[in-house]
Amino acid sequence: MNHLLDQLPFVEHALPAAWFQRPTVDVARELLGATMVLRAEDAVTVVRIVETEAYLAEGDLACHAALRMTKRNAPMHEDGGIFYVYKIYGMHLCVNIVTETAGRGCAVLLRAAEPIVGHDVMRSRRANGVVRRDTDLLRGPGNLARALGVSIDDNYRSCASPSAFFHHDATVAAADIITTTRIGITASADLPLRFCLRSPAVSGKR
């Protein structure tokens, strides 16, 4: 598996942390089509991001950092380029990429992806050996985190390192991106901050 990964062209062109230290909406849109690679001791997984949501520092009451800094949202106040992982409903994890610069409190939620490498590993992580279609493996933020083997220990982890990195897909055009309001929130629900591609792996209405 490692030999296969080493042959993939994006390994030498991983996005640096500075790439994420830009306006959050730009990062959320430009992550669409991006390849995400996670190396663990037991496996390597590679996926293509097809759905994201932006959470902003100003005018966005759904953003965890909207009111004040807490122990939970503290990663959002770091420089962009690290993971912000948190638990919802007491059981599911969500994977975010912190954006912009220290003190801002912004992030991009990864909502859905398509598998590229490590299908069997991702299926085994999705609970009880149930056979799942490729398009279902990473549909929805909780499923994405589980399939990728993400844990709360990945909070603050760099997403610009040899073990976790992204590669931008410059072939995705503005016309390929669908913009909608975000899903599953009530505060600032009218903001058009959800972005997706036309993919069967997208978690909500396109």
Secondary structure in CASP SS format (residue, H / E / C, confidence):
PFRMAT SS
TARGET T0000
AUTHOR 0000-0000-0000
METHOD secondary structure of the structure
MODEL  1
M C 1.00
N H 1.00
H H 1.00
L H 1.00
L H 1.00
D H 1.00
Q H 1.00
L C 1.00
P H 1.00
F H 1.00
V H 1.00
E H 1.00
H H 1.00
A C 1.00
L C 1.00
P C 1.00
A H 1.00
A H 1.00
W H 1.00
F H 1.00
Q C 1.00
R C 1.00
P C 1.00
T H 1.00
V H 1.00
D H 1.00
V H 1.00
A H 1.00
R H 1.00
E H 1.00
L C 1.00
L C 1.00
G C 1.00
A C 1.00
T E 1.00
M E 1.00
V E 1.00
L E 1.00
R E 1.00
A C 1.00
E C 1.00
D C 1.00
A C 1.00
V E 1.00
T E 1.00
V E 1.00
V E 1.00
R E 1.00
I E 1.00
V E 1.00
E E 1.00
T E 1.00
E E 1.00
A E 1.00
Y E 1.00
L C 1.00
A C 1.00
E C 1.00
G C 1.00
D C 1.00
L C 1.00
A C 1.00
C C 1.00
H C 1.00
A C 1.00
A C 1.00
L C 1.00
R C 1.00
M C 1.00
T C 1.00
K C 1.00
R C 1.00
N C 1.00
A H 1.00
P H 1.00
M H 1.00
H H 1.00
E C 1.00
D C 1.00
G C 1.00
G C 1.00
I E 1.00
F E 1.00
Y E 1.00
V E 1.00
Y E 1.00
K E 1.00
I E 1.00
Y C 1.00
G C 1.00
M C 1.00
H E 1.00
L E 1.00
C E 1.00
V E 1.00
N E 1.00
I E 1.00
V E 1.00
T E 1.00
E C 1.00
T C 1.00
A C 1.00
G C 1.00
R C 1.00
G C 1.00
C E 1.00
A E 1.00
V E 1.00
L E 1.00
L E 1.00
R E 1.00
A E 1.00
A E 1.00
E E 1.00
P E 1.00
I E 1.00
V E 1.00
G C 1.00
H H 1.00
D H 1.00
V H 1.00
M H 1.00
R H 1.00
S H 1.00
R H 1.00
R C 1.00
A C 1.00
N C 1.00
G C 1.00
V C 1.00
V C 1.00
R C 1.00
R C 1.00
D H 1.00
T H 1.00
D H 1.00
L H 1.00
L C 1.00
R E 1.00
G C 1.00
P H 1.00
G H 1.00
N H 1.00
L H 1.00
A H 1.00
R H 1.00
A H 1.00
L C 1.00
G C 1.00
V C 1.00
S C 1.00
I H 1.00
D H 1.00
D H 1.00
N C 1.00
Y C 1.00
R C 1.00
S E 1.00
C C 1.00
A C 1.00
S E 1.00
P C 1.00
S C 1.00
A E 1.00
F E 1.00
F E 1.00
H E 1.00
H C 1.00
D C 1.00
A C 1.00
T C 1.00
V C 1.00
A C 1.00
A H 1.00
A H 1.00
D H 1.00
I C 1.00
I E 1.00
T E 1.00
T E 1.00
T C 1.00
R C 1.00
I C 1.00
G C 1.00
I C 1.00
T C 1.00
A C 1.00
S C 1.00
A C 1.00
D C 1.00
L C 1.00
P C 1.00
L C 1.00
R E 1.00
F E 1.00
C E 1.00
L C 1.00
R C 1.00
S C 1.00
P C 1.00
A C 1.00
V C 1.00
S C 1.00
G C 1.00
K C 1.00
R C 1.00
END
